[in-house]
Amino acid sequence: MLKHLHKTIAMVIFFVMFAITTVSAQNLVYIEQVGNTNTVTITQVGNNNRVGNAGSPSTITGNSNTLTTTQTGNSNIIDYSVTGNSNTVTKTVTGDTNQITFTCGDGTTACTGVTSTMTLTGNLNTVTSTIKGDSITNTLAITGNSNTVTQTITTDDSTSNVTILGDSNTLTSSMTGASAGGGHHLVAAVTGTSNTHTITQYGTVDTTVNLTTTGNSNTVVINTGRN
């Protein structure tokens, strides 16, 4: 009886060790959070890790939630969809060929008073942010090469702070919304070579663009407010 029990315990320990090894190589996480005043922290170390995906993004629905995700490695994916008010979302990715997709608000419900912070260090990163709501703070800092940033913000009273240091970066930002009294805003500082910038900010008058580019062969197109 004791011999049989010993074998069973040994098999369980072997299975747990195998599972931990597999998770460290690839960790797939999907979160569906509904409620208020929650705190979610995700830390992934390794390659090919994922938090949600294009087909099934992780969803956060509610108010005053705090979501923090840290990925260290290569070829990682973060895909979030957030709906609610006064939420704080922080995404930190260190590695190569990483991808972040962030959606705040949908066709019927907006995001209000949401703070989104992204920090990426590495090469060939792709970031896409689609935000609909009011009083949005969306910051991004990238250090690396061949980065692509696409932002579409439809909101009143929004602000964005983009800092990119690297080569061959492409930045496309759009703030389209009814602006009246402190609307729009954008501060982008890009340092690198062969960058392409397209800044489009429409609305009713209130729009501020402060862009500083240091490098070679840059192409900058800025369209500001219109009535």
C-alpha positions, -999 to 999 in steps of 0.1 A, spaced: 0 0 0 28 24 9 47 15 -23 17 23 -44 12 56 -27 48 66 -32 45 60 -70 14 81 -71 30 110 -54 60 107 -77 38 109 -108 20 139 -94 53 158 -87 65 149 -122 34 163 -138 35 195 -118 72 201 -127 64 195 -164 35 219 -163 56 246 -147 83 242 -174 57 245 -202 41 276 -187 75 293 -184 81 288 -221 46 299 -232 19 314 -209 -15 320 -224 -38 341 -202 -74 353 -209 -91 375 -184 -128 385 -183 -132 409 -153 -166 424 -145 -169 447 -114 -155 477 -97 -124 485 -77 -105 454 -87 -67 450 -90 -53 426 -116 -15 420 -119 0 397 -146 37 389 -150 50 367 -178 86 358 -184 96 339 -216 87 338 -253 54 336 -271 34 347 -241 -1 361 -246 -27 380 -227 -58 377 -249 -56 378 -287 -73 394 -317 -101 369 -317 -106 369 -279 -92 400 -262 -91 401 -224 -120 422 -213 -122 446 -183 -157 459 -176 -163 482 -146 -151 513 -128 -120 522 -108 -101 490 -117 -63 488 -118 -47 464 -144 -9 459 -146 7 436 -171 45 429 -175 59 407 -202 96 400 -206 107 380 -236 102 378 -274 71 375 -296 46 384 -268 10 397 -274 -12 419 -252 -48 424 -263 -71 443 -239 -106 457 -243 -116 480 -214 -150 495 -208 -158 517 -178 -148 548 -159 -116 558 -139 -97 526 -148 -59 525 -148 -41 502 -173 -4 498 -173 15 476 -199 52 470 -198 69 449 -225 106 441 -228 118 421 -258 116 418 -295 87 415 -320 61 423 -293 26 435 -300 1 455 -279 -35 461 -289 -56 483 -266 -93 492 -270 -110 515 -246 -148 518 -251 -170 503 -278 -197 514 -301 -222 519 -273 -202 525 -241 -173 549 -237 -143 550 -214 -142 580 -191 -113 591 -169 -91 562 -181 -53 563 -178 -34 540 -201 4 537 -199 26 517 -223 63 511 -221 81 490 -247 118 482 -250 129 462 -280 127 459 -318 99 456 -343 71 465 -318 36 471 -330 12 492 -308 -25 499 -317 -47 520 -294 -84 527 -301 -100 549 -274 -135 563 -273 -146 583 -243 -138 614 -222 -109 627 -202 -84 601 -215 -47 600 -207 -28 578 -230 11 577 -228 36 556 -247 73 553 -245 93 530 -270 130 523 -271 139 502 -301 139 499 -339 112 496 -366 83 504 -343 48 511 -356 24 531 -334 -13 537 -344 -36 556 -322 -72 565 -329 -88 586 -301 -123 598 -304 -130 618 -273 -134 652 -256 -107 664 -233 -80 639 -242 -43 640 -240 -15 618 -254 23 617 -248 43 596 -272 81 593 -269 100 571 -294 137 565 -295 149 542 -323 151 538 -361 125 535 -389 95 544 -366 60 551 -380 36 571 -359 0 577 -369 -23 594 -344 -58 607 -348 -79 626 -323 -113 631 -339 -140 644 -316 -161 674 -306 -136 695 -288 -146 724 -267 -126 736 -238 -92 718 -234 -99 691 -260 -73 670 -280 -36 676 -271 -6 657 -283 31 658 -273 53 635 -294 91 635 -293 107 611 -318 145 605 -320 158 583 -348 162 578 -386 138 574 -414 107 582 -393 72 589 -408 47 609 -387 11 616 -395 -8 636 -369 -45 643 -375 -65 663 -349 -99 675 -358 -128 689 -338 -140 724 -331 -109 745 -325 -93 730 -294 -62 711 -306 -26 713 -295 3 695 -312 39 697 -299 61 675 -320 99 673 -318 118 651 -342 156 646 -343 170 624 -370 172 620 -408 147 615 -436 117 623 -415 83 629 -431 58 648 -410 22 656 -420 0 674 -394 -36 684 -399 -51 703 -371 -86 715 -361 -115 724 -384 -150 737 -379 
